Amino acid sequence: MRVFALLLLAVGLSGCGLFNKDSSLALRDLQLEVKPVWAIQTGELPENANVQLTPFVTDDRLYVANVSGGVIAMNSRDASPLWTVNLGEQLTGGPTADGGMVLLGTIKAELVALNAEDGKTLWRSRICSEMLAVPVITAEKILLQCIDGYVMALNRSDGQRIWSYRRPPPTLTLRGTASPLLVGDRVIAGFADGVLVSLSLEKGELEWEATIAVPRGRNDLERMVDIDGRLQAADGVIYVSSYQGHVAAVSSENGRFLWTREMSAYSGVVLGDSQVFLSDESGRIWALDRRTGATLWRQDRFSSHLVSAPAVMVRAVVVADDQGDIYWLDTRDGHVLARQNITEAWDYFHYPWEDEEGDQAKPDHAVTTYPVVTGERLYVRDNTGALVAFRMRATTDMITDVTESRNQ
């Protein structure tokens, strides 16, 4: 059996990684062993997808939906099928699952709730318009955002509307929306006009708003400042990014800015222990200090590629690109620890590509959904619908002379 294992190499740092050069301070150097554990075909994503139909993992189950209306529930450990259904219509948002239900959005502006045990339809509800993001399930409500600028709260038992709030979108926007973020009894939502708002969970009343990006330019294209990516919150602070705007840390209590950085990033942010990680519009990977927004390191290796949003996996930041390559970067300095490729993983498991024969176009192995992490497992899905699970094992060695070891 072939072994797909990549170990840490002594590599030079691209960008501006920071090292503690005091050799009297012993550090542990991270080493990774990464290999694919299974790969399956799940059906294609929407054309020009942007973080749409990302796989959703809860407990030992993994849910996947495709553009044609197929929904698959499987065991996350070995991909053994639990159930499959075909809703017979194009899906645009979700899935998410909690409390025995799986939620998906359709191109006909409906939210569909399925029974998590067998995939049978529990209810359907008309919503504001297309939902391209993942809804949020609370104890009593379902929170979602649509492309026409509406944020809605529905009753989770039957899908009936409880409240709605709207900010009309600009003339031209990116095709996408951020998912609402629940912080205590507040619903945080970002909009295509670059504004972040806090709404009360109970009634949807506006509590505060913060302008993350101000539209500038001579035409609608230059003035796009969408907040479309993942929002994150920790310790009373909300972290947000916008296209052609800023990355910012905002108080969840009153919307006051703690820091801002001018940067264009449409896929959102993810948090480490003391860092904010993001991939910018140019494909560069950044690590910022959560307290100040200062640059800790920047990895420029992927600046000629379209890069996915990052994910954090133990002490590694994971990103995937438009060639189907997946990279694990050290959270401390951004140097590459390991690499895998979706096509190579398919070859490893002897899965033929269905569209390799004939004169058809080259398969789109770009990864535009979020990489999904649970423990030491990573799930990555490309635009053809290929879903690959990787397992990572991390070890550390004592390094007593940091300067010498990095210069070898």
N, C-alpha and C positions, 0 to 999 in steps of 0.2 A: 504494500500500500504506500502510495506516494505521501510524503509528509510535507505539508505546506507550513513551514515554520520559518519565521524571520526573526533573527536575533539582532540586538542592538549592535551597531557598528560604530567605530570611532569616526565621526563625521564632523566637518566644520560647520559652524552655525551660519545660516543665511539670515540676514536681517540684523536686528539689534538685540539679540538675546543677552540676558544678564547672568553672570556667574559670580558666586562668592569666591574670590581668589585667595582667601585666607586659608592656607593649607593646614593650619592648626585646627580648623573646624572640619571634622570628618563628615562627609555627605554620603548618602546612599544613591548609587547610580541605578536607574531603572532599566531593566531588561524585559523584553516582551517576546512571547511565543504566541503567534497568531495562526490559526488555521480555520478553513471552512468546515462546517459540520453537516450542513445540508443545503440544497438549492432546489427551488421549485418555480414553476411558471404560474403566475397569478392573474394574467390578463393586463392589457395595456392601460396606461394612464391617459388622461385627457391631453389633447394636442396643446403644446406650449404650456404644459403644466408647471406650476410654481408652488411647491410644497403642498400639492393636492393629493388626497388619498394616501397619506402616509400610513403605514401599518400601525396597528395599536395593540400593545401587549398589556395584559392584566393577569396577575397570578401566573398560571401555566398555559394560558390561552393567548393566541395571536389571531387578530381579525384583519382581513385584507379585502378591499373592494377594488373593482376595476371600472373603466369608463363605460363598458357595455352593460353594466347592471349586475354583474356577478359579485357575490359576497361569500367569502370563505372563512370558516372558523377552523383552526387547527391547533394541535398541541405545539407549544413553542419550543419544546425540547427536540422533537424529531420530525416535525411537520406532518405528523399523521392527521388525516382529515377528521373533523368532528361533524361538520355539516357544510353543505353548500346550497345557496339559493341564487336564483336569477330574478331580479326585480323587473326585468324587461324594459328598462329605461336608463338613460345615461345618468351616472352618478357623478357628483361634483365635489362633495364635501364629506368629511368623516374618514373612517369610522371612529367612534369612541364607544366605550362600554363601561357600565357600572350598574350595580344593583339588579342584575338579571336582564338588562336591555342593551341592545346595540343600536346606535343612531347613525343615520346617513342622510345626506341631502341630495335631492335630484335636480336635474336641469329644469324641471317643471315647477320649481319653487315649492317643493314639499319636503317636510322632514318625516322620515320613516323610522319607526321604532320596531326592532325585531326582538324576538325572544332569544336571549343569549344561549339557551339550552338546545334549541332545535331550529332557529332561524325563521320561525313563523312570524308573520306580521302581527304586531300588537295594536298599532294605530298609525294613521297618517294625519299630518296636519299641514295646512297651507301656511307658508311663511312669507316674508316680505318679498324676497326675490331669490336668485341663486345664492346658495351658501357654499363658499369655496374653502372655508376653514373648518376646524374641528369644534363642535359644540362642547360645552362644559355642563356636567351633570352634578347637581347638588342634591341635598336631602329631599327637597320639595320642587325644585325648579330645574329647567334646562335653559342655559344661556347660549345665545348664538348671535352671529353677526353676518349680514348679507352684503352683497356688492353695491346695493343702492344706498348704503349709509345707515341702515337700521341696525340697532341692537335690540334684541327681544328676550323676554323671559316667558317661558311656557310652563304650564303645569306638567310635571313629569308623568303623571298618571294617565293623561289623555291628550296632551299636546295643545291644550287650549291656551290662548294668549293671556298673560297676566299684565304685562306692561311692555311698552316699546319706547325707544328714544332714537332720534335721527339727526344726523348732520348731513345735509345734501352734499354729494361728492362734486369735485371739480369737473370740468368738461372732459379732460383727458386724465386717465389714471392707469396705474399698473393693474393687470388682471390678478387680483388677489385681495385678501383681507387677513388681518390678524385675528386670532381667536381671542375672545374675552378672557380676562384673567381675574380670578376671584381672590381677593385679599381681605380676609375677615368678612365683614358685612358690606364690602364695596365691590363693585364690578368695574374693572379697569378696561377701557377700550381705546384703540387707536384708529384714526380715520385717514382717509385719502388726502385731506387738506393739511396734514401734518400736526393735528391736534390730538392730544391724549386727554381723556376725561375720566372722572370717577363718578359712578352712579350708585345710588343706594340699592342694595340687593332687594329690599322689600318692595319699593315702589318705582324704582328706576329714575328717581329724581337726581338732577345734576348737583353734585357737591363741589367740584372744582374742575377746571380745565387748564392745561399747560400746552403752550405752543412749542412743539419740538422742532419744527422746521417752518420757515417762512418762504412761500413761493417767490422765486425771483427768475427773471429772464424775459426775453422778448416774445416767446411763444409758449403754447400750452405744454409742449414737450419739455422745455427747459424749466417749466414751473411745477413739474410733478414732484411731490414731496410725500408720497404715500408712506404710511406706517402699516406694513403688511406682514412683518415677520413676528417671530415669537417674542412675547413679553415675558419678563422674569421679575420676581419679587423676592426679597429676603430682608429681614430685620427692619421692616418699615420703609424700605426703599424699593422703587420700581425702576427697572432698567429697560430702556427702549431704544430702538434705532429707526431711522427713516431713510428713505431714498432721497438722494441729493440734499441731505439735511444734516442731522446731528445724531450722535449717540449721547444719551443723557441718563443721569440718575436723578430721580424725582421722589420727593417725600410722598408716601402714600396717604399721609394725614391731610395735607393741604395743597399738594401739587407744587411745592417750592422746589426749585432746581438746587441740587447739591453740587453737580458739575455737568458740563457739556463738552463734547468734542465734535468739531466739524468733520463729518465722515458720511459717505453714502453706503448704506447697507440695507438691503431690502428683505433679507431672510431672518433678521432678528438676532438675538443674543442668547448665550447660555452661560450659566454661572459655575465657577469653580469655588474652592474654599475661600480665596481672597481675590479672585480675578473675574473679569468679564471677558468672554471669548466671542469673537464674531469674524465672519468673512465679509470683506467689503465688496463693492461693485466690481473692483478690478481683480478679484481673486486672491487678495492678500489676507492672511490670517493674523489677527491681532489678539494680544492679551493685554487688557487694561487693568489697572488697580481699581478694585471696587470702591475704595474710599475716595480716591482723588481723580480717577479717570486717566492718570498718567500711563504712558506706554511702558509695559514691562518687556515685551518683545514683539517683533513683527516677522512673519515668515513670508518671503517674497517668491518662493519656489513655484507657486501656482498662479502667478500673476497673469499668465497668458491663457488660463483656463477659466471656464465657468465652474465655480466651486459651490458645493452645498453648504447649508448651515452647519456649524460644528456641533458635536456632541461630546460630552465628557465621560470618559471611561476609566475609572480608577485614577491614575495619574497621567492619563493621556487624553489629548484632544483629537477627535476623529473627524476627518472631512473626506468627502468624495468629490470627484470631478466629472467633466463631460466625456471622459474616456472610459469611465467605469473603474478608475483607480481609486483605492481607498487608502488613506494614510493615517497613521497614528503618530502624533507629535507629542513630545515631552511638554507637560504643562508648565515646567519651570523656564524653558528657554526656546521652545518651538522647534528643536531639531527633530528630524524624522527618525522614529524608532522602528517602524515597520510599514510594509506596503503589501496590499493584496489587490487583485483585479477580479471583477465579476466574471468576465469571459473565461479567465483561467480557472476560476472556481467551477464554472459549468463544465469545462473540459475535464477537470478532476473527477467530477461525478458522472462523466460520460452522458451529459444531456445535450442532444443536438439542438441547435437553434432552428425553429420551425421556418424562419424566413431566410435561411442561408442559401437555399437553392434558387435557381432561376436568376432573372435579371432584376430582382427587387432591390429597393434601396438598402443601403447598409443599416443594420439595426441601430437604434438610438440607445446606446448604453449609458447615456448621461444620467446622473443621479440628481434629481431636483427635489425629491422628498427629503424629509428629515431622517438622518440615521437614527435608529432607535436603540437605546442601551438599556439592558436590564442585567445588573450584576456584571458577570464576565462574558455576557452574550451581546453581540451587536447584530442588528438586522438592517440590511441595506437593500433597497429596491430601486431598480433603474426604470427608465421610461418604457422599456419593452414589457415590463411586468416581472422581470426576473427578480426573485427574492432570495437572498443568500444570508444564511446565519453564520457568523464567525464566533469562535471562542478565543478568548485571550487569557493567557496566564502571565502574570507579572512576577518578577523576582527582583531583588535588589542585592547589590554588592557594596561593600564598604570602599569608598575612595578617600584616601588620606591626603593625596596631593592633587587637588582639583586642577590647578593650572597646568601641571605636567601632563595629566591624563587627557585634558582637552586639546593639548597641542601636539599630541602624538599622531 
